[in-house]
Amino acid sequence: MTVQYLTDTKGKKTGVLLGIKDWEKIQKKLNAEQFYEGFRESLREIKLHKQGKTKLKDAKDLFK
């Protein structure tokens, strides 16, 4: 992966420039991580519901 850094006049890094294929790989990985985190959160909510500590959300509310 080739990375170029953008800097301000003081030399502080302010951005990154990388190839589109590398960026697409990063996006794909981030999307997968977000999916799995959402799945883990759902499992935690179900566990709390089974313990009587919370109510499950209505499916209609999830799409709002």
Backbone as CSV, one residue per row, in Angstrom:
resi,resn,N_x,N_y,N_z,CA_x,CA_y,CA_z,C_x,C_y,C_z
1,MET,0.851,-1.166,0.000,0.000,0.000,0.000,0.904,1.239,0.000
2,THR,0.708,2.097,-0.979,1.450,3.342,-1.053,0.610,4.459,-0.436
3,VAL,1.184,5.154,0.523,0.476,6.207,1.238,1.282,7.498,1.128
4,GLN,0.578,8.590,0.841,1.207,9.907,0.856,0.472,10.740,1.895
5,TYR,1.224,11.496,2.668,0.630,12.323,3.709,0.550,13.772,3.242
6,LEU,-0.538,14.427,3.564,-0.697,15.856,3.316,-0.355,16.568,4.614
7,THR,0.407,17.643,4.522,0.806,18.374,5.720,0.479,19.853,5.584
8,ASP,0.331,20.504,6.728,0.113,21.951,6.718,1.477,22.656,6.670
9,THR,1.469,23.963,6.759,2.710,24.736,6.638,3.688,24.472,7.779
10,LYS,3.183,23.917,8.883,4.057,23.611,10.023,4.559,22.168,9.998
11,GLY,4.156,21.418,8.965,4.588,20.036,8.857,3.685,19.042,9.565
12,LYS,2.576,19.513,10.139,1.637,18.623,10.832,0.807,17.870,9.787
13,LYS,0.709,16.547,9.951,-0.070,15.733,9.019,-1.548,16.103,9.141
14,THR,-2.163,16.372,7.992,-3.573,16.774,7.984,-4.440,15.867,7.118
15,GLY,-3.825,14.990,6.358,-4.596,14.112,5.490,-3.728,12.998,4.938
16,VAL,-4.408,12.084,4.231,-3.724,10.932,3.655,-4.230,10.741,2.230
17,LEU,-3.339,10.397,1.346,-3.682,10.095,-0.034,-3.239,8.672,-0.305
18,LEU,-4.180,7.838,-0.768,-3.846,6.465,-1.090,-4.601,6.042,-2.332
19,GLY,-4.182,4.944,-2.915,-4.810,4.445,-4.137,-6.249,4.015,-3.906
20,ILE,-7.049,4.086,-4.970,-8.480,3.760,-4.869,-8.702,2.302,-4.463
21,LYS,-7.889,1.393,-4.963,-8.056,-0.026,-4.593,-7.805,-0.225,-3.095
22,ASP,-6.796,0.459,-2.566,-6.535,0.377,-1.127,-7.708,0.960,-0.341
23,TRP,-8.237,2.089,-0.806,-9.376,2.719,-0.127,-10.592,1.796,-0.141
24,GLU,-10.851,1.138,-1.270,-11.996,0.223,-1.363,-11.835,-0.961,-0.409
25,LYS,-10.610,-1.462,-0.254,-10.362,-2.554,0.704,-10.656,-2.092,2.132
26,ILE,-10.221,-0.879,2.451,-10.451,-0.330,3.792,-11.951,-0.162,4.035
27,GLN,-12.671,0.385,3.057,-14.118,0.570,3.208,-14.826,-0.762,3.422
28,LYS,-14.440,-1.769,2.653,-15.058,-3.088,2.776,-14.850,-3.651,4.177
29,LYS,-13.628,-3.502,4.674,-13.312,-3.997,6.016,-14.101,-3.238,7.084
30,LEU,-14.198,-1.919,6.938,-14.959,-1.115,7.901,-16.429,-1.497,7.902
31,ASN,-17.007,-1.716,6.720,-18.411,-2.110,6.633,-18.649,-3.447,7.317
32,ALA,-17.728,-4.378,7.152,-17.857,-5.684,7.805,-17.780,-5.522,9.320
33,GLU,-16.861,-4.689,9.796,-16.723,-4.470,11.238,-17.987,-3.823,11.807
34,GLN,-18.578,-2.873,11.079,-19.814,-2.231,11.541,-20.938,-3.246,11.615
35,PHE,-21.026,-4.136,10.621,-22.059,-5.169,10.625,-21.919,-6.061,11.852
36,TYR,-20.690,-6.535,12.099,-20.484,-7.441,13.225,-20.696,-6.754,14.567
37,GLU,-20.351,-5.479,14.671,-20.602,-4.755,15.920,-22.108,-4.615,16.146
38,GLY,-22.855,-4.315,15.086,-24.306,-4.243,15.206,-24.904,-5.584,15.615
39,PHE,-24.368,-6.660,15.081,-24.831,-7.999,15.423,-24.549,-8.308,16.891
40,ARG,-23.334,-7.958,17.343,-22.989,-8.188,18.760,-23.909,-7.381,19.675
41,GLU,-24.206,-6.147,19.295,-25.102,-5.307,20.093,-26.496,-5.929,20.164
42,SER,-26.968,-6.479,19.059,-28.273,-7.147,19.048,-28.285,-8.333,20.000
43,LEU,-27.209,-9.101,20.002,-27.127,-10.245,20.912,-27.124,-9.795,22.370
44,ARG,-26.438,-8.673,22.663,-26.431,-8.143,24.037,-27.851,-7.728,24.450
45,GLU,-28.578,-7.095,23.528,-29.951,-6.672,23.836,-30.851,-7.871,24.090
46,ILE,-30.698,-8.922,23.313,-31.512,-10.136,23.511,-31.202,-10.754,24.869
47,LYS,-29.925,-10.786,25.226,-29.531,-11.354,26.526,-30.157,-10.555,27.668
48,LEU,-30.110,-9.222,27.572,-30.719,-8.380,28.612,-32.229,-8.596,28.674
49,HIS,-32.854,-8.765,27.521,-34.301,-9.017,27.491,-34.629,-10.342,28.182
50,LYS,-33.853,-11.365,27.899,-34.086,-12.674,28.525,-33.918,-12.601,30.040
51,GLN,-33.049,-11.681,30.498,-32.844,-11.502,31.926,-33.897,-10.580,32.536
52,GLY,-34.818,-10.081,31.721,-35.871,-9.198,32.202,-35.395,-7.778,32.483
53,LYS,-34.253,-7.387,31.939,-33.683,-6.075,32.228,-34.053,-5.009,31.199
54,THR,-34.611,-5.410,30.060,-34.977,-4.450,29.032,-36.080,-5.004,28.143
55,LYS,-36.720,-4.112,27.412,-37.715,-4.526,26.427,-37.079,-4.477,25.051
56,LEU,-37.505,-5.394,24.196,-37.003,-5.370,22.832,-37.686,-4.253,22.052
57,LYS,-36.980,-3.701,21.083,-37.527,-2.626,20.256,-38.483,-3.205,19.223
58,ASP,-39.496,-2.426,18.887,-40.439,-2.810,17.846,-39.722,-2.702,16.496
59,ALA,-39.952,-3.662,15.604,-39.280,-3.656,14.310,-39.571,-2.391,13.521
60,LYS,-40.760,-1.828,13.658,-41.092,-0.591,12.959,-40.168,0.541,13.379
61,ASP,-39.830,0.581,14.680,-38.963,1.634,15.190,-37.530,1.512,14.684
62,LEU,-37.119,0.304,14.373,-35.756,0.087,13.903,-35.514,0.706,12.534
63,PHE,-36.574,0.851,11.735,-36.423,1.375,10.378,-36.685,2.867,10.284
64,LYS,-36.917,3.521,11.412,-37.137,4.962,11.407,-35.825,5.702,11.442
